Amino acid sequence: MNIVLHTKKSQVAEDFRLIVDEKLTSMNRFSVVIERVDVEVVHEANPRQGKKSHRITLTSKGAGPLLRAEAAAFNDLAAFDEAIKNFELQIRKIHERSKDVSKDSVRKPAI
């Protein structure tokens, strides 16, 4: 999985990059093919947006499914945690649908 980090109107700490990389690579456990994930970090300078001043958008691109999650919070890490929860739920749904589940009954009817 290729992870691309975009920032607008802000700087991102190096430890934030490591956390993003770690959490997004852990999504490989669902065996859903995702070629690329774009992580967009936007900081709103308006002081009235205090509690929602940092916005994170996760978008998957490539041959796999199109997934998009967005969240806003008071800092980058809190917004990323909310966005990754939504992203993980979408991946989990796709993974559950792809499972081959037998509809046969456990007990066979008596003949």
C-alpha positions as CSV (number, residue, x, y, z in Angstrom):
1,M,0.0,0.0,0.0
2,N,1.4,3.4,-1.0
3,I,0.6,6.2,1.4
4,V,0.7,9.8,0.2
5,L,0.5,12.6,2.7
6,H,-0.7,16.1,1.6
7,T,-0.8,19.1,3.9
8,K,-2.6,22.4,3.4
9,K,-1.9,25.4,5.6
10,S,0.0,23.3,8.1
11,Q,3.1,21.4,9.0
12,V,3.0,17.8,10.1
13,A,5.3,16.3,12.8
14,E,7.5,13.3,11.8
15,D,5.9,11.1,14.5
16,F,2.5,11.8,13.0
17,R,3.8,10.4,9.7
18,L,5.0,7.2,11.5
19,I,1.6,6.8,13.2
20,V,-0.3,7.2,9.9
21,D,2.0,4.7,8.2
22,E,1.6,2.2,11.0
23,K,-2.2,2.4,11.3
24,L,-2.8,2.3,7.5
25,T,-0.5,-0.6,6.9
26,S,-2.4,-2.5,9.7
27,M,-5.4,-2.4,7.4
28,N,-3.8,-5.1,5.3
29,R,-5.1,-7.7,7.7
30,F,-8.5,-7.5,6.0
31,S,-7.1,-8.8,2.7
32,V,-8.8,-6.0,0.7
33,V,-6.5,-4.8,-2.1
34,I,-5.8,-1.1,-1.8
35,E,-3.1,0.3,-3.9
36,R,-2.9,3.9,-2.7
37,V,-4.2,6.0,0.2
38,D,-4.2,9.8,0.1
39,V,-4.1,11.4,3.5
40,E,-5.0,15.1,3.3
41,V,-4.3,17.3,6.4
42,V,-6.0,20.8,6.5
43,H,-5.6,23.3,9.3
44,E,-8.3,26.0,9.5
45,A,-6.8,29.3,10.8
46,N,-10.2,30.7,11.8
47,P,-10.3,30.9,15.6
48,R,-14.0,30.1,15.7
49,Q,-13.2,26.6,14.4
50,G,-11.2,25.8,17.6
51,K,-12.6,22.4,18.3
52,K,-12.8,21.4,14.6
53,S,-9.7,23.3,13.3
54,H,-7.8,20.2,12.0
55,R,-9.5,18.2,9.2
56,I,-8.2,14.8,7.9
57,T,-9.4,13.2,4.7
58,L,-8.5,9.6,3.8
59,T,-9.1,8.5,0.2
60,S,-8.2,5.2,-1.4
61,K,-7.3,5.1,-5.1
62,G,-6.4,2.4,-7.5
63,A,-7.7,-0.9,-8.6
64,G,-9.4,-1.6,-5.2
65,P,-12.6,-0.2,-3.9
66,L,-13.1,3.6,-3.5
67,L,-13.1,4.4,0.2
68,R,-13.3,7.9,1.7
69,A,-13.3,9.0,5.3
70,E,-13.2,12.5,6.8
71,A,-13.0,13.8,10.3
72,A,-12.3,17.0,12.1
73,A,-11.0,17.6,15.7
74,F,-8.9,19.8,17.8
75,N,-5.6,18.3,16.6
76,D,-4.2,16.2,13.8
77,L,-4.0,13.0,15.8
78,A,-7.5,13.1,17.2
79,A,-8.9,13.8,13.7
80,F,-6.9,11.0,12.2
81,D,-8.2,8.6,14.9
82,E,-11.8,9.4,14.0
83,A,-11.1,9.1,10.3
84,I,-9.3,5.8,10.6
85,K,-12.2,4.4,12.5
86,N,-14.6,5.2,9.6
87,F,-12.1,3.9,7.1
88,E,-11.7,0.7,9.0
89,L,-15.5,0.2,9.2
90,Q,-15.7,0.5,5.4
91,I,-12.9,-2.0,4.8
92,R,-14.4,-4.4,7.3
93,K,-17.7,-4.3,5.5
94,I,-16.1,-5.1,2.2
95,H,-14.1,-7.9,3.8
96,E,-17.3,-9.4,5.3
97,R,-19.1,-9.3,2.0
98,S,-16.3,-11.1,0.2
99,K,-16.4,-14.0,2.6
100,D,-17.9,-17.2,1.2
101,V,-20.6,-18.1,3.8
102,S,-22.5,-21.4,3.4
103,K,-26.3,-21.0,3.9
104,D,-26.7,-24.7,4.6
105,S,-28.4,-25.6,7.8
106,V,-26.5,-27.3,10.6
107,R,-29.1,-30.0,10.9
108,K,-30.2,-31.9,7.8
109,P,-34.0,-32.6,7.6
110,A,-35.1,-36.2,8.2
111,I,-36.2,-38.0,5.0
